[in-house]
């Protein structure tokens, strides 16, 4: 059982679910969110895009 979510992340049920995903940059300094439950969403292409977005936010090492 996964209250308020799914076994693989947040629940994506409903018409507005795509607009309720957390942003890639969190309010906590230095904490970034990547993956199917973060913006832009699930599926391999979108997870790769999520990683590219965060790489752009973090900048070069």
N, C-alpha and C positions, 0 to 999 in steps of 0.2 A: 504494500500500500504506500502511495506517495501523496500525502495530503497537499493539495494546492499545486501539484506538479505532476511530473511523469518520471518514469524510471531513468530517463536519459536527460533530465533537465526540467525546466519550467514547462508547464502545460501550454500547448499551443492551440487550444480549442477556442473557437469563436472567431468572428469576423475581425475583431480588433486586436487579436493576439500579436500580429506582426508589428503593431505600433507600440506594444507595451514591453518590448524586450529592453533590458538594461543597456545603457550606452557602453561603449568600449572603455571610456575613461571614468573611473569611479571618483567619488568625492574624497577618497583616501589618497593622499599624495603617493605617487609611485605604484599604485595598484591599477592594473588594466585588466579588462575582461575580454576573453577570446573564446570562441567556440559556437556551438549550435544554439546555445541559450542566450547568447549576447547578440547585439546588432551585427550583421544584418539578418542572421537566422540560421536554420539548420540545412544540412546537406553539404557534401564535400566542397562544391564551388563556393558556397557562401561562408563556410568555415575558413577557407583559404583567403577569401576577401576580408573576413574579420581579422585574420592575422596580418594581412597587408595594411589594414587601417591602423592597427596598433603599432606595427613597425614604423609607420609614418609618424605616429604620435610620439613614440619613444625617440626616434632619430638614430643617427649612427652611433655605434658603440665607442 
